[in-house]
């Protein structure tokens, strides 16, 4: 993940907010097993409308982003607010708006978190 990814992540969150997507969380999360970062977008729409509908809405927003926007849909994962990772992170972290909080090399309830950059988690 580079600075441009961080900036583009914030731009996407702001665009999704304008589209009334209903984000309750957004964060870059490092999955050490895959040696890869994913932008996790947390929304109750995952439960009510399903992930496919969410990805369609996100893709529609991405298509309206400036040409230099660089986050492909394949680097995004939509998750329910009840997802076990999200519930775990919420035990230790609460971030509003589109802030930026780095959470790295910490353990929550015995689960090691290698690295995460959290914009929002409520």
Legacy VTK file of the C-alpha trace (Angstrom):
# vtk DataFile Version 3.0
C-alpha trace
ASCII
DATASET POLYDATA
POINTS 122 float
0.000 0.000 0.000
1.358 3.407 -0.978
0.283 6.981 -0.234
-1.807 7.107 -3.418
-3.797 4.073 -2.219
-4.457 5.857 1.068
-5.613 9.032 -0.701
-7.717 7.092 -3.211
-9.286 5.103 -0.374
-10.409 8.327 1.276
-11.745 9.661 -2.038
-13.759 6.473 -2.558
-15.196 6.633 0.959
-16.250 10.245 0.412
-17.839 9.343 -2.935
-19.670 6.393 -1.362
-20.911 8.686 1.412
-22.267 11.106 -1.208
-24.031 8.183 -2.908
-25.682 7.196 0.423
-24.026 3.760 0.356
-24.146 3.538 4.152
-20.599 2.794 5.277
-20.179 2.037 8.955
-16.520 1.194 8.465
-13.683 1.473 5.983
-10.110 0.342 6.389
-7.109 -1.007 4.576
-6.260 -4.357 6.151
-3.077 -6.326 5.594
-3.655 -10.060 5.177
-0.241 -11.529 5.951
-1.145 -15.008 4.637
-1.800 -13.536 1.185
0.848 -10.800 1.572
-1.744 -8.324 0.320
-3.779 -5.317 1.381
-7.536 -5.103 0.871
-9.794 -2.128 1.314
-12.567 -3.443 3.564
-15.844 -1.570 3.229
-18.284 -2.306 6.037
-21.975 -1.808 5.351
-25.293 -3.219 6.569
-26.250 -3.409 2.867
-24.175 -6.593 2.720
-26.808 -8.221 4.950
-29.905 -6.627 3.425
-29.042 -6.556 -0.292
-26.167 -9.020 -0.567
-22.531 -8.566 -1.558
-23.155 -8.698 -5.317
-25.454 -5.690 -5.158
-22.878 -3.855 -3.030
-20.081 -4.543 -5.518
-22.291 -3.245 -8.357
-22.919 -0.010 -6.450
-19.230 0.397 -5.648
-18.255 -0.245 -9.270
-20.740 2.397 -10.361
-19.141 4.905 -7.978
-15.636 3.924 -9.144
-16.648 4.548 -12.761
-17.457 8.135 -11.775
-14.089 8.727 -10.118
-11.334 10.807 -11.752
-9.151 9.058 -14.325
-6.185 8.787 -11.977
-8.186 6.813 -9.377
-6.240 3.604 -8.881
-8.113 1.140 -6.655
-9.558 -1.747 -8.682
-12.660 -3.547 -7.471
-10.461 -6.633 -6.963
-8.700 -4.784 -4.107
-11.985 -4.134 -2.308
-13.942 -6.457 -0.073
-17.412 -5.677 1.269
-18.162 -7.046 4.707
-21.076 -7.091 7.092
-20.912 -5.106 10.335
-21.279 -8.498 12.049
-18.109 -9.899 10.428
-15.867 -11.441 13.104
-12.827 -9.308 12.182
-14.878 -6.111 12.281
-16.425 -7.026 15.639
-12.945 -7.784 16.990
-11.517 -4.459 15.818
-14.479 -2.556 17.259
-13.606 -3.882 20.706
-10.454 -1.764 20.657
-11.060 0.979 18.084
-13.675 3.599 17.273
-12.948 6.038 14.438
-15.484 8.495 12.981
-15.628 10.433 9.707
-12.753 9.842 7.335
-9.923 10.022 9.825
-6.802 7.967 9.444
-5.577 5.751 12.247
-2.787 3.233 11.871
-3.148 0.071 13.933
-0.198 -2.245 13.598
1.393 -5.132 15.412
-1.232 -5.280 18.127
-3.218 -8.070 19.678
-6.937 -7.942 20.462
-8.369 -10.820 22.496
-5.475 -13.033 21.473
-5.731 -12.201 17.746
-2.631 -10.593 16.250
-3.279 -7.724 13.825
-0.252 -7.247 11.576
-1.313 -3.918 10.066
-4.401 -1.867 9.324
-5.109 1.706 8.318
-8.550 2.677 9.564
-10.551 5.539 8.122
-13.804 4.768 9.921
-15.001 2.104 12.305
-18.168 2.554 14.319
LINES 1 123
122 0 1 2 3 4 5 6 7 8 9 10 11 12 13 14 15 16 17 18 19 20 21 22 23 24 25 26 27 28 29 30 31 32 33 34 35 36 37 38 39 40 41 42 43 44 45 46 47 48 49 50 51 52 53 54 55 56 57 58 59 60 61 62 63 64 65 66 67 68 69 70 71 72 73 74 75 76 77 78 79 80 81 82 83 84 85 86 87 88 89 90 91 92 93 94 95 96 97 98 99 100 101 102 103 104 105 106 107 108 109 110 111 112 113 114 115 116 117 118 119 120 121
